[in-house]
Amino acid sequence: MSTTENPQLAHIERRLVESFDRLWDNFVDPTDAFCDHDGLRWTQVGATGAAGATGILPVSAPFSDESQLVQIRNQCRLLAMQNEFAINGHEKRVT
């Protein structure tokens, strides 16, 4: 029996196609989190250039070496001590 012969089946098929179209339109690419606003991928710390035997890609970070990491941490510590929003956020997190 084709969908043209059964209107109820045609209705269900149409609703299913609409649902899949809506799902595809709302799809978010999970690799977008690893790109900057220009669409370029971040430099990955400790990356070998390919996924390992497990197929899992190394974790990417917005810094490329330990000295940049130290600078970022120092900026965050300064913010945590001087910025009223950061101080309030830490106090709320503690409570």
N, CA, C and O atoms as a CHARMM CRD file, in Angstrom:
* protein
*
  380
    1    1 MET  N      0.85100  -1.17500   0.00000 PROA 1      0.00000
    2    1 MET  CA     0.00000   0.00000   0.00000 PROA 1      0.00000
    3    1 MET  C      0.89600   1.23600   0.00000 PROA 1      0.00000
    4    1 MET  O      1.76100   1.35400   0.86800 PROA 1      0.00000
    5    2 SER  N      0.72100   2.14300  -0.92600 PROA 2      0.00000
    6    2 SER  CA     1.54100   3.34100  -1.02600 PROA 2      0.00000
    7    2 SER  C      0.94200   4.45700  -0.16500 PROA 2      0.00000
    8    2 SER  O     -0.18400   4.35500   0.32000 PROA 2      0.00000
    9    3 THR  N      1.71600   5.51100   0.00700 PROA 3      0.00000
   10    3 THR  CA     1.25100   6.62900   0.82800 PROA 3      0.00000
   11    3 THR  C      0.12400   7.40600   0.15400 PROA 3      0.00000
   12    3 THR  O     -0.63800   8.10100   0.82600 PROA 3      0.00000
   13    4 THR  N      0.01300   7.29300  -1.17700 PROA 4      0.00000
   14    4 THR  CA    -1.07500   7.99300  -1.87300 PROA 4      0.00000
   15    4 THR  C     -2.41300   7.31200  -1.61300 PROA 4      0.00000
   16    4 THR  O     -3.46500   7.94500  -1.70200 PROA 4      0.00000
   17    5 GLU  N     -2.37200   6.03300  -1.29500 PROA 5      0.00000
   18    5 GLU  CA    -3.61000   5.30000  -1.03000 PROA 5      0.00000
   19    5 GLU  C     -4.05800   5.45800   0.41100 PROA 5      0.00000
   20    5 GLU  O     -5.24400   5.31100   0.70400 PROA 5      0.00000
   21    6 ASN  N     -3.13800   5.75200   1.31400 PROA 6      0.00000
   22    6 ASN  CA    -3.47100   5.85600   2.72600 PROA 6      0.00000
   23    6 ASN  C     -3.15500   7.27500   3.20800 PROA 6      0.00000
   24    6 ASN  O     -1.98300   7.59200   3.41300 PROA 6      0.00000
   25    7 PRO  N     -4.15000   8.13100   3.39600 PROA 7      0.00000
   26    7 PRO  CA    -3.89700   9.51600   3.79400 PROA 7      0.00000
   27    7 PRO  C     -3.26700   9.62600   5.18500 PROA 7      0.00000
   28    7 PRO  O     -2.48500  10.54100   5.44100 PROA 7      0.00000
   29    8 GLN  N     -3.60100   8.70700   6.07300 PROA 8      0.00000
   30    8 GLN  CA    -3.01800   8.74800   7.41500 PROA 8      0.00000
   31    8 GLN  C     -1.50900   8.47300   7.34400 PROA 8      0.00000
   32    8 GLN  O     -0.72500   9.12100   8.03700 PROA 8      0.00000
   33    9 LEU  N     -1.11000   7.51900   6.51100 PROA 9      0.00000
   34    9 LEU  CA     0.30400   7.20600   6.34000 PROA 9      0.00000
   35    9 LEU  C      1.03500   8.37500   5.66500 PROA 9      0.00000
   36    9 LEU  O      2.17800   8.67400   6.01300 PROA 9      0.00000
   37   10 ALA  N      0.38900   9.02600   4.71700 PROA 10     0.00000
   38   10 ALA  CA     0.98600  10.18700   4.05900 PROA 10     0.00000
   39   10 ALA  C      1.19200  11.32400   5.05900 PROA 10     0.00000
   40   10 ALA  O      2.20900  12.01600   5.01100 PROA 10     0.00000
   41   11 HSD  N      0.24500  11.51500   5.94900 PROA 11     0.00000
   42   11 HSD  CA     0.35900  12.54900   6.98100 PROA 11     0.00000
   43   11 HSD  C      1.54300  12.25500   7.90900 PROA 11     0.00000
   44   11 HSD  O      2.31600  13.15600   8.23500 PROA 11     0.00000
   45   12 ILE  N      1.68000  11.02100   8.32600 PROA 12     0.00000
   46   12 ILE  CA     2.78000  10.62800   9.21000 PROA 12     0.00000
   47   12 ILE  C      4.11700  10.80800   8.49900 PROA 12     0.00000
   48   12 ILE  O      5.08200  11.29100   9.09300 PROA 12     0.00000
   49   13 GLU  N      4.17200  10.42000   7.23400 PROA 13     0.00000
   50   13 GLU  CA     5.41600  10.57300   6.47500 PROA 13     0.00000
   51   13 GLU  C      5.79600  12.05000   6.33200 PROA 13     0.00000
   52   13 GLU  O      6.96500  12.40900   6.47300 PROA 13     0.00000
   53   14 ARG  N      4.81600  12.89600   6.05500 PROA 14     0.00000
   54   14 ARG  CA     5.07600  14.32300   5.91900 PROA 14     0.00000
   55   14 ARG  C      5.57600  14.91600   7.23000 PROA 14     0.00000
   56   14 ARG  O      6.51100  15.71600   7.22800 PROA 14     0.00000
   57   15 ARG  N      4.96600  14.53200   8.34900 PROA 15     0.00000
   58   15 ARG  CA     5.39600  15.01900   9.66700 PROA 15     0.00000
   59   15 ARG  C      6.81000  14.55200   9.99200 PROA 15     0.00000
   60   15 ARG  O      7.59700  15.29600  10.57600 PROA 15     0.00000
   61   16 LEU  N      7.12800  13.32100   9.61200 PROA 16     0.00000
   62   16 LEU  CA     8.47100  12.78900   9.85700 PROA 16     0.00000
   63   16 LEU  C      9.51400  13.54100   9.04500 PROA 16     0.00000
   64   16 LEU  O     10.57900  13.87100   9.56800 PROA 16     0.00000
   65   17 VAL  N      9.23100  13.81600   7.78900 PROA 17     0.00000
   66   17 VAL  CA    10.14900  14.56800   6.94000 PROA 17     0.00000
   67   17 VAL  C     10.34000  15.97700   7.49800 PROA 17     0.00000
   68   17 VAL  O     11.46300  16.48000   7.52900 PROA 17     0.00000
   69   18 GLU  N      9.25200  16.62400   7.94200 PROA 18     0.00000
   70   18 GLU  CA     9.35600  17.95800   8.53200 PROA 18     0.00000
   71   18 GLU  C     10.21700  17.93200   9.78800 PROA 18     0.00000
   72   18 GLU  O     11.00900  18.84700  10.01500 PROA 18     0.00000
   73   19 SER  N     10.07100  16.89700  10.60400 PROA 19     0.00000
   74   19 SER  CA    10.86700  16.78300  11.83100 PROA 19     0.00000
   75   19 SER  C     12.33900  16.62700  11.51500 PROA 19     0.00000
   76   19 SER  O     13.18200  17.25700  12.15500 PROA 19     0.00000
   77   20 PHE  N     12.66100  15.79300  10.53400 PROA 20     0.00000
   78   20 PHE  CA    14.06100  15.61700  10.14700 PROA 20     0.00000
   79   20 PHE  C     14.63700  16.89900   9.55300 PROA 20     0.00000
   80   20 PHE  O     15.79300  17.23300   9.81000 PROA 20     0.00000
   81   21 ASP  N     13.84200  17.61900   8.76200 PROA 21     0.00000
   82   21 ASP  CA    14.29800  18.89500   8.20200 PROA 21     0.00000
   83   21 ASP  C     14.58700  19.89700   9.31900 PROA 21     0.00000
   84   21 ASP  O     15.59900  20.59600   9.27600 PROA 21     0.00000
   85   22 ARG  N     13.70600  19.97100  10.31800 PROA 22     0.00000
   86   22 ARG  CA    13.89300  20.88300  11.44100 PROA 22     0.00000
   87   22 ARG  C     15.13700  20.49300  12.24600 PROA 22     0.00000
   88   22 ARG  O     15.90000  21.35900  12.67500 PROA 22     0.00000
   89   23 LEU  N     15.33600  19.19300  12.44700 PROA 23     0.00000
   90   23 LEU  CA    16.51300  18.71700  13.17400 PROA 23     0.00000
   91   23 LEU  C     17.78500  19.08400  12.42500 PROA 23     0.00000
   92   23 LEU  O     18.75400  19.53200  13.03800 PROA 23     0.00000
   93   24 TRP  N     17.79700  18.90400  11.12200 PROA 24     0.00000
   94   24 TRP  CA    18.98200  19.21800  10.32200 PROA 24     0.00000
   95   24 TRP  C     19.25100  20.72300  10.32000 PROA 24     0.00000
   96   24 TRP  O     20.40700  21.14200  10.37300 PROA 24     0.00000
   97   25 ASP  N     18.19800  21.53800  10.26000 PROA 25     0.00000
   98   25 ASP  CA    18.37000  22.99100  10.26100 PROA 25     0.00000
   99   25 ASP  C     18.95000  23.49700  11.57700 PROA 25     0.00000
  100   25 ASP  O     19.64300  24.51500  11.59500 PROA 25     0.00000
  101   26 ASN  N     18.67900  22.80600  12.66800 PROA 26     0.00000
  102   26 ASN  CA    19.16300  23.21700  13.98500 PROA 26     0.00000
  103   26 ASN  C     20.46000  22.53300  14.37600 PROA 26     0.00000
  104   26 ASN  O     20.92100  22.69900  15.50500 PROA 26     0.00000
  105   27 PHE  N     21.06100  21.76600  13.47200 PROA 27     0.00000
  106   27 PHE  CA    22.28600  21.02600  13.77900 PROA 27     0.00000
  107   27 PHE  C     23.42600  21.98500  14.08600 PROA 27     0.00000
  108   27 PHE  O     23.64000  22.96300  13.36900 PROA 27     0.00000
  109   28 VAL  N     24.15600  21.69600  15.16000 PROA 28     0.00000
  110   28 VAL  CA    25.32600  22.47700  15.53000 PROA 28     0.00000
  111   28 VAL  C     26.54500  21.58200  15.37100 PROA 28     0.00000
  112   28 VAL  O     26.59900  20.48100  15.91700 PROA 28     0.00000
  113   29 ASP  N     27.51200  22.06700  14.62200 PROA 29     0.00000
  114   29 ASP  CA    28.73500  21.30400  14.40000 PROA 29     0.00000
  115   29 ASP  C     29.57300  21.33000  15.67300 PROA 29     0.00000
  116   29 ASP  O     29.98100  22.41100  16.09800 PROA 29     0.00000
  117   30 PRO  N     29.85000  20.17700  16.30500 PROA 30     0.00000
  118   30 PRO  CA    30.61500  20.17700  17.55400 PROA 30     0.00000
  119   30 PRO  C     32.05800  20.64400  17.38200 PROA 30     0.00000
  120   30 PRO  O     32.69700  21.01700  18.36600 PROA 30     0.00000
  121   31 THR  N     32.58400  20.63500  16.16100 PROA 31     0.00000
  122   31 THR  CA    33.95400  21.10000  15.95500 PROA 31     0.00000
  123   31 THR  C     34.03600  22.62100  15.93000 PROA 31     0.00000
  124   31 THR  O     35.13600  23.17300  15.93800 PROA 31     0.00000
  125   32 ASP  N     32.88300  23.32200  15.89800 PROA 32     0.00000
  126   32 ASP  CA    32.88800  24.78200  15.93200 PROA 32     0.00000
  127   32 ASP  C     33.50700  25.30900  17.22600 PROA 32     0.00000
  128   32 ASP  O     34.04900  26.41500  17.23400 PROA 32     0.00000
  129   33 ALA  N     33.44100  24.56000  18.30000 PROA 33     0.00000
  130   33 ALA  CA    34.00100  24.99500  19.57800 PROA 33     0.00000
  131   33 ALA  C     35.51600  25.10700  19.52700 PROA 33     0.00000
  132   33 ALA  O     36.10700  25.77400  20.37600 PROA 33     0.00000
  133   34 PHE  N     36.15500  24.47600  18.56000 PROA 34     0.00000
  134   34 PHE  CA    37.60600  24.49300  18.45900 PROA 34     0.00000
  135   34 PHE  C     38.11800  25.50700  17.44700 PROA 34     0.00000
  136   34 PHE  O     39.28800  25.46800  17.06900 PROA 34     0.00000
  137   35 CYS  N     37.25000  26.41700  17.00400 PROA 35     0.00000
  138   35 CYS  CA    37.63000  27.41700  16.01200 PROA 35     0.00000
  139   35 CYS  C     37.42200  28.81400  16.58600 PROA 35     0.00000
  140   35 CYS  O     36.55200  29.03200  17.42900 PROA 35     0.00000
  141   36 ASP  N     38.24200  29.76200  16.11000 PROA 36     0.00000
  142   36 ASP  CA    38.05900  31.13800  16.53700 PROA 36     0.00000
  143   36 ASP  C     37.01300  31.81000  15.66100 PROA 36     0.00000
  144   36 ASP  O     36.38800  31.15100  14.83000 PROA 36     0.00000
  145   37 HSD  N     36.81500  33.11800  15.83600 PROA 37     0.00000
  146   37 HSD  CA    35.75000  33.80800  15.10800 PROA 37     0.00000
  147   37 HSD  C     36.00200  33.88300  13.60100 PROA 37     0.00000
  148   37 HSD  O     35.07500  34.14400  12.83400 PROA 37     0.00000
  149   38 ASP  N     37.25200  33.65500  13.16800 PROA 38     0.00000
  150   38 ASP  CA    37.55900  33.64200  11.73300 PROA 38     0.00000
  151   38 ASP  C     37.38200  32.25800  11.11200 PROA 38     0.00000
  152   38 ASP  O     37.50800  32.10600   9.89700 PROA 38     0.00000
  153   39 GLY  N     37.09300  31.25600  11.93000 PROA 39     0.00000
  154   39 GLY  CA    36.93500  29.89500  11.43800 PROA 39     0.00000
  155   39 GLY  C     38.21900  29.08900  11.41700 PROA 39     0.00000
  156   39 GLY  O     38.22600  27.94800  10.95400 PROA 39     0.00000
  157   40 LEU  N     39.31400  29.67000  11.91600 PROA 40     0.00000
  158   40 LEU  CA    40.58200  28.94300  11.97100 PROA 40     0.00000
  159   40 LEU  C     40.64600  28.10900  13.23900 PROA 40     0.00000
  160   40 LEU  O     40.23100  28.54900  14.31200 PROA 40     0.00000
  161   41 ARG  N     41.17600  26.89200  13.09900 PROA 41     0.00000
  162   41 ARG  CA    41.27800  26.02400  14.27600 PROA 41     0.00000
  163   41 ARG  C     42.35100  26.53300  15.21800 PROA 41     0.00000
  164   41 ARG  O     43.37200  27.07000  14.78500 PROA 41     0.00000
  165   42 TRP  N     42.10800  26.35800  16.52400 PROA 42     0.00000
  166   42 TRP  CA    43.08900  26.73000  17.53500 PROA 42     0.00000
  167   42 TRP  C     44.31800  25.84500  17.42300 PROA 42     0.00000
  168   42 TRP  O     44.23900  24.71200  16.94900 PROA 42     0.00000
  169   43 THR  N     45.44200  26.36500  17.85900 PROA 43     0.00000
  170   43 THR  CA    46.65400  25.56400  17.94900 PROA 43     0.00000
  171   43 THR  C     46.49400  24.62300  19.13800 PROA 43     0.00000
  172   43 THR  O     46.16300  25.06100  20.24000 PROA 43     0.00000
  173   44 GLN  N     46.72500  23.35300  18.91900 PROA 44     0.00000
  174   44 GLN  CA    46.54300  22.37800  19.98800 PROA 44     0.00000
  175   44 GLN  C     47.85700  22.13100  20.70300 PROA 44     0.00000
  176   44 GLN  O     48.87200  21.83200  20.07500 PROA 44     0.00000
  177   45 VAL  N     47.83200  22.25800  22.01400 PROA 45     0.00000
  178   45 VAL  CA    49.02900  22.02200  22.81100 PROA 45     0.00000
  179   45 VAL  C     49.28600  20.52300  22.86100 PROA 45     0.00000
  180   45 VAL  O     48.39600  19.74200  23.19800 PROA 45     0.00000
  181   46 GLY  N     50.49900  20.13100  22.52700 PROA 46     0.00000
  182   46 GLY  CA    50.87000  18.72100  22.59100 PROA 46     0.00000
  183   46 GLY  C     50.26000  17.86300  21.50700 PROA 46     0.00000
  184   46 GLY  O     50.29000  16.63500  21.59500 PROA 46     0.00000
  185   47 ALA  N     49.71000  18.48800  20.49000 PROA 47     0.00000
  186   47 ALA  CA    49.07800  17.72200  19.42100 PROA 47     0.00000
  187   47 ALA  C     50.14500  17.14200  18.49600 PROA 47     0.00000
  188   47 ALA  O     51.15000  17.78800  18.20000 PROA 47     0.00000
  189   48 THR  N     49.90900  15.92600  18.05200 PROA 48     0.00000
  190   48 THR  CA    50.83800  15.28000  17.13800 PROA 48     0.00000
  191   48 THR  C     50.41600  15.45600  15.69000 PROA 48     0.00000
  192   48 THR  O     51.11500  15.00700  14.78100 PROA 48     0.00000
  193   49 GLY  N     49.29000  16.10000  15.46700 PROA 49     0.00000
  194   49 GLY  CA    48.82100  16.34500  14.11400 PROA 49     0.00000
  195   49 GLY  C     47.80400  15.32900  13.63100 PROA 49     0.00000
  196   49 GLY  O     47.21200  15.51300  12.56800 PROA 49     0.00000
  197   50 ALA  N     47.59000  14.27300  14.37700 PROA 50     0.00000
  198   50 ALA  CA    46.60300  13.27100  13.96800 PROA 50     0.00000
  199   50 ALA  C     45.99300  12.65700  15.21300 PROA 50     0.00000
  200   50 ALA  O     46.57900  12.70300  16.29500 PROA 50     0.00000
  201   51 ALA  N     44.83100  12.09000  15.05300 PROA 51     0.00000
  202   51 ALA  CA    44.18800  11.40500  16.16500 PROA 51     0.00000
  203   51 ALA  C     44.96200  10.14000  16.48700 PROA 51     0.00000
  204   51 ALA  O     45.56000   9.51500  15.61000 PROA 51     0.00000
  205   52 GLY  N     44.94100   9.78100  17.73600 PROA 52     0.00000
  206   52 GLY  CA    45.64500   8.57700  18.16000 PROA 52     0.00000
  207   52 GLY  C     44.92600   7.32200  17.72100 PROA 52     0.00000
  208   52 GLY  O     43.98900   7.37400  16.92400 PROA 52     0.00000
  209   53 ALA  N     45.36600   6.20500  18.24000 PROA 53     0.00000
  210   53 ALA  CA    44.77200   4.91600  17.87300 PROA 53     0.00000
  211   53 ALA  C     43.31700   4.83600  18.31500 PROA 53     0.00000
  212   53 ALA  O     42.52400   4.09100  17.73900 PROA 53     0.00000
  213   54 THR  N     42.96800   5.62200  19.35800 PROA 54     0.00000
  214   54 THR  CA    41.58800   5.59300  19.84400 PROA 54     0.00000
  215   54 THR  C     40.66000   6.42800  18.98400 PROA 54     0.00000
  216   54 THR  O     39.43900   6.31200  19.09600 PROA 54     0.00000
  217   55 GLY  N     41.23100   7.28200  18.11300 PROA 55     0.00000
  218   55 GLY  CA    40.40400   8.14200  17.28300 PROA 55     0.00000
  219   55 GLY  C     39.97900   9.41000  17.98000 PROA 55     0.00000
  220   55 GLY  O     39.22200  10.19900  17.41400 PROA 55     0.00000
  221   56 ILE  N     40.45000   9.63000  19.21200 PROA 56     0.00000
  222   56 ILE  CA    40.08900  10.81700  19.97500 PROA 56     0.00000
  223   56 ILE  C     41.12000  11.90200  19.70500 PROA 56     0.00000
  224   56 ILE  O     42.32200  11.67300  19.83700 PROA 56     0.00000
  225   57 LEU  N     40.65000  13.07400  19.32800 PROA 57     0.00000
  226   57 LEU  CA    41.55400  14.18200  19.06800 PROA 57     0.00000
  227   57 LEU  C     42.06700  14.76200  20.38400 PROA 57     0.00000
  228   57 LEU  O     41.34900  14.73700  21.38200 PROA 57     0.00000
  229   58 PRO  N     43.28900  15.27900  20.40600 PROA 58     0.00000
  230   58 PRO  CA    43.79800  15.91300  21.61800 PROA 58     0.00000
  231   58 PRO  C     42.97700  17.14300  21.97400 PROA 58     0.00000
  232   58 PRO  O     42.36800  17.76200  21.10300 PROA 58     0.00000
  233   59 VAL  N     42.96300  17.49100  23.24400 PROA 59     0.00000
  234   59 VAL  CA    42.21900  18.65400  23.71100 PROA 59     0.00000
  235   59 VAL  C     42.92700  19.91500  23.22500 PROA 59     0.00000
  236   59 VAL  O     44.14800  20.02400  23.34500 PROA 59     0.00000
  237   60 SER  N     42.18000  20.85700  22.68400 PROA 60     0.00000
  238   60 SER  CA    42.80300  22.08900  22.21400 PROA 60     0.00000
  239   60 SER  C     42.69400  23.15200  23.30100 PROA 60     0.00000
  240   60 SER  O     41.81300  23.08700  24.15900 PROA 60     0.00000
  241   61 ALA  N     43.58400  24.11900  23.25900 PROA 61     0.00000
  242   61 ALA  CA    43.62300  25.18600  24.24300 PROA 61     0.00000
  243   61 ALA  C     43.95700  26.49500  23.53500 PROA 61     0.00000
  244   61 ALA  O     44.56700  26.47700  22.46600 PROA 61     0.00000
  245   62 PRO  N     43.56400  27.62900  24.11400 PROA 62     0.00000
  246   62 PRO  CA    43.83200  28.92100  23.47600 PROA 62     0.00000
  247   62 PRO  C     45.24700  29.44400  23.71200 PROA 62     0.00000
  248   62 PRO  O     45.48600  30.64400  23.57400 PROA 62     0.00000
  249   63 PHE  N     46.16900  28.58500  24.05900 PROA 63     0.00000
  250   63 PHE  CA    47.56100  28.96600  24.24000 PROA 63     0.00000
  251   63 PHE  C     48.43500  27.88900  23.62000 PROA 63     0.00000
  252   63 PHE  O     47.99800  26.75000  23.45400 PROA 63     0.00000
  253   64 SER  N     49.66100  28.24200  23.28000 PROA 64     0.00000
  254   64 SER  CA    50.49500  27.27500  22.57000 PROA 64     0.00000
  255   64 SER  C     51.67800  26.76900  23.38100 PROA 64     0.00000
  256   64 SER  O     52.29400  25.77100  23.00600 PROA 64     0.00000
  257   65 ASP  N     52.01000  27.43100  24.48300 PROA 65     0.00000
  258   65 ASP  CA    53.11200  26.93200  25.30300 PROA 65     0.00000
  259   65 ASP  C     52.88300  27.30700  26.76800 PROA 65     0.00000
  260   65 ASP  O     51.91700  27.99400  27.09800 PROA 65     0.00000
  261   66 GLU  N     53.76900  26.85400  27.62800 PROA 66     0.00000
  262   66 GLU  CA    53.60800  27.04800  29.06300 PROA 66     0.00000
  263   66 GLU  C     53.70900  28.51300  29.47000 PROA 66     0.00000
  264   66 GLU  O     53.04400  28.93000  30.41800 PROA 66     0.00000
  265   67 SER  N     54.52400  29.30400  28.77800 PROA 67     0.00000
  266   67 SER  CA    54.65500  30.71400  29.15000 PROA 67     0.00000
  267   67 SER  C     53.35400  31.47000  28.90200 PROA 67     0.00000
  268   67 SER  O     52.98900  32.34600  29.68500 PROA 67     0.00000
  269   68 GLN  N     52.65400  31.14200  27.82300 PROA 68     0.00000
  270   68 GLN  CA    51.36400  31.76500  27.57500 PROA 68     0.00000
  271   68 GLN  C     50.34800  31.33200  28.62300 PROA 68     0.00000
  272   68 GLN  O     49.51300  32.13100  29.04800 PROA 68     0.00000
  273   69 LEU  N     50.41600  30.07900  29.03700 PROA 69     0.00000
  274   69 LEU  CA    49.51900  29.58800  30.08100 PROA 69     0.00000
  275   69 LEU  C     49.76300  30.34400  31.38600 PROA 69     0.00000
  276   69 LEU  O     48.81000  30.70500  32.07500 PROA 69     0.00000
  277   70 VAL  N     51.01500  30.58500  31.73000 PROA 70     0.00000
  278   70 VAL  CA    51.34900  31.34100  32.94400 PROA 70     0.00000
  279   70 VAL  C     50.78800  32.75700  32.85100 PROA 70     0.00000
  280   70 VAL  O     50.24500  33.27200  33.82800 PROA 70     0.00000
  281   71 GLN  N     50.91500  33.39500  31.67900 PROA 71     0.00000
  282   71 GLN  CA    50.38000  34.74700  31.49600 PROA 71     0.00000
  283   71 GLN  C     48.86200  34.76600  31.66700 PROA 71     0.00000
  284   71 GLN  O     48.32000  35.66100  32.31400 PROA 71     0.00000
  285   72 ILE  N     48.18800  33.79500  31.09600 PROA 72     0.00000
  286   72 ILE  CA    46.72600  33.72400  31.20500 PROA 72     0.00000
  287   72 ILE  C     46.31400  33.51200  32.65300 PROA 72     0.00000
  288   72 ILE  O     45.37900  34.15500  33.13000 PROA 72     0.00000
  289   73 ARG  N     46.99600  32.62200  33.35400 PROA 73     0.00000
  290   73 ARG  CA    46.67500  32.38300  34.76500 PROA 73     0.00000
  291   73 ARG  C     46.90000  33.63200  35.60300 PROA 73     0.00000
  292   73 ARG  O     46.09200  33.93200  36.48200 PROA 73     0.00000
  293   74 ASN  N     47.97700  34.36700  35.35100 PROA 74     0.00000
  294   74 ASN  CA    48.24100  35.59500  36.10100 PROA 74     0.00000
  295   74 ASN  C     47.16600  36.64800  35.83800 PROA 74     0.00000
  296   74 ASN  O     46.75500  37.35400  36.75900 PROA 74     0.00000
  297   75 GLN  N     46.70700  36.75900  34.58600 PROA 75     0.00000
  298   75 GLN  CA    45.63800  37.69700  34.26500 PROA 75     0.00000
  299   75 GLN  C     44.35000  37.31500  34.99300 PROA 75     0.00000
  300   75 GLN  O     43.62600  38.18200  35.48200 PROA 75     0.00000
  301   76 CYS  N     44.07300  36.02400  35.06000 PROA 76     0.00000
  302   76 CYS  CA    42.86400  35.54500  35.75300 PROA 76     0.00000
  303   76 CYS  C     42.95700  35.81000  37.25200 PROA 76     0.00000
  304   76 CYS  O     41.96700  36.19900  37.87300 PROA 76     0.00000
  305   77 ARG  N     44.12200  35.60500  37.83300 PROA 77     0.00000
  306   77 ARG  CA    44.30700  35.86800  39.26200 PROA 77     0.00000
  307   77 ARG  C     44.13000  37.35100  39.55900 PROA 77     0.00000
  308   77 ARG  O     43.52300  37.71500  40.56600 PROA 77     0.00000
  309   78 LEU  N     44.65700  38.21200  38.68500 PROA 78     0.00000
  310   78 LEU  CA    44.50200  39.65700  38.85200 PROA 78     0.00000
  311   78 LEU  C     43.02700  40.04300  38.76000 PROA 78     0.00000
  312   78 LEU  O     42.53800  40.85400  39.54700 PROA 78     0.00000
  313   79 LEU  N     42.33900  39.46700  37.81100 PROA 79     0.00000
  314   79 LEU  CA    40.90100  39.71900  37.67900 PROA 79     0.00000
  315   79 LEU  C     40.15400  39.28100  38.92700 PROA 79     0.00000
  316   79 LEU  O     39.26900  39.99300  39.40300 PROA 79     0.00000
  317   80 ALA  N     40.50000  38.11900  39.46000 PROA 80     0.00000
  318   80 ALA  CA    39.81800  37.56500  40.62600 PROA 80     0.00000
  319   80 ALA  C     40.02100  38.44000  41.85600 PROA 80     0.00000
  320   80 ALA  O     39.19500  38.41800  42.76700 PROA 80     0.00000
  321   81 MET  N     41.10400  39.20500  41.89800 PROA 81     0.00000
  322   81 MET  CA    41.37100  40.06200  43.04900 PROA 81     0.00000
  323   81 MET  C     40.82400  41.47500  42.87300 PROA 81     0.00000
  324   81 MET  O     40.53400  42.13700  43.86900 PROA 81     0.00000
  325   82 GLN  N     40.67200  41.95900  41.63800 PROA 82     0.00000
  326   82 GLN  CA    40.33500  43.35900  41.42600 PROA 82     0.00000
  327   82 GLN  C     38.97600  43.60900  40.77800 PROA 82     0.00000
  328   82 GLN  O     38.39500  44.67500  40.98200 PROA 82     0.00000
  329   83 ASN  N     38.46200  42.67500  40.01600 PROA 83     0.00000
  330   83 ASN  CA    37.22100  42.89400  39.28700 PROA 83     0.00000
  331   83 ASN  C     36.03200  42.55800  40.18100 PROA 83     0.00000
  332   83 ASN  O     35.93500  41.44900  40.70700 PROA 83     0.00000
  333   84 GLU  N     35.12300  43.52700  40.35100 PROA 84     0.00000
  334   84 GLU  CA    33.99200  43.32100  41.26700 PROA 84     0.00000
  335   84 GLU  C     33.07000  42.19300  40.81000 PROA 84     0.00000
  336   84 GLU  O     32.47700  41.50900  41.64400 PROA 84     0.00000
  337   85 PHE  N     32.94100  41.99100  39.50700 PROA 85     0.00000
  338   85 PHE  CA    32.08400  40.91800  39.01000 PROA 85     0.00000
  339   85 PHE  C     32.71500  39.55600  39.28400 PROA 85     0.00000
  340   85 PHE  O     32.02600  38.60500  39.65600 PROA 85     0.00000
  341   86 ALA  N     34.03200  39.47200  39.09600 PROA 86     0.00000
  342   86 ALA  CA    34.72500  38.20800  39.38100 PROA 86     0.00000
  343   86 ALA  C     34.69200  37.89900  40.86900 PROA 86     0.00000
  344   86 ALA  O     34.47800  36.75200  41.26200 PROA 86     0.00000
  345   87 ILE  N     34.90400  38.91600  41.70100 PROA 87     0.00000
  346   87 ILE  CA    34.86700  38.71500  43.15000 PROA 87     0.00000
  347   87 ILE  C     33.48200  38.23700  43.56600 PROA 87     0.00000
  348   87 ILE  O     33.36500  37.27500  44.32500 PROA 87     0.00000
  349   88 ASN  N     32.43300  38.89400  43.08200 PROA 88     0.00000
  350   88 ASN  CA    31.07700  38.50100  43.40600 PROA 88     0.00000
  351   88 ASN  C     30.77800  37.08800  42.91600 PROA 88     0.00000
  352   88 ASN  O     30.12900  36.30800  43.61200 PROA 88     0.00000
  353   89 GLY  N     31.25300  36.76200  41.71500 PROA 89     0.00000
  354   89 GLY  CA    31.03400  35.41600  41.18800 PROA 89     0.00000
  355   89 GLY  C     31.69900  34.34300  42.04000 PROA 89     0.00000
  356   89 GLY  O     31.13500  33.27100  42.25500 PROA 89     0.00000
  357   90 HSD  N     32.90400  34.64000  42.52400 PROA 90     0.00000
  358   90 HSD  CA    33.58500  33.67800  43.39600 PROA 90     0.00000
  359   90 HSD  C     32.87000  33.54300  44.72500 PROA 90     0.00000
  360   90 HSD  O     32.74900  32.43900  45.25400 PROA 90     0.00000
  361   91 GLU  N     32.38900  34.66600  45.27800 PROA 91     0.00000
  362   91 GLU  CA    31.66900  34.60400  46.54000 PROA 91     0.00000
  363   91 GLU  C     30.37900  33.80100  46.40200 PROA 91     0.00000
  364   91 GLU  O     30.03100  33.01300  47.28100 PROA 91     0.00000
  365   92 LYS  N     29.68200  34.00800  45.30200 PROA 92     0.00000
  366   92 LYS  CA    28.44100  33.25000  45.06000 PROA 92     0.00000
  367   92 LYS  C     28.73700  31.76600  44.88100 PROA 92     0.00000
  368   92 LYS  O     27.98200  30.91100  45.34400 PROA 92     0.00000
  369   93 ARG  N     29.83800  31.47300  44.21000 PROA 93     0.00000
  370   93 ARG  CA    30.20600  30.07500  43.98600 PROA 93     0.00000
  371   93 ARG  C     30.55700  29.38500  45.30600 PROA 93     0.00000
  372   93 ARG  O     30.23700  28.21100  45.49600 PROA 93     0.00000
  373   94 VAL  N     31.20800  30.10200  46.20900 PROA 94     0.00000
  374   94 VAL  CA    31.57200  29.52800  47.50200 PROA 94     0.00000
  375   94 VAL  C     30.35500  29.24600  48.34500 PROA 94     0.00000
  376   94 VAL  O     30.27000  28.21200  49.00800 PROA 94     0.00000
  377   95 THR  N     29.39300  30.18600  48.32000 PROA 95     0.00000
  378   95 THR  CA    28.20000  29.98800  49.13600 PROA 95     0.00000
  379   95 THR  C     27.28500  28.97700  48.48700 PROA 95     0.00000
  380   95 THR  O     26.22000  28.67400  49.02600 PROA 95     0.00000
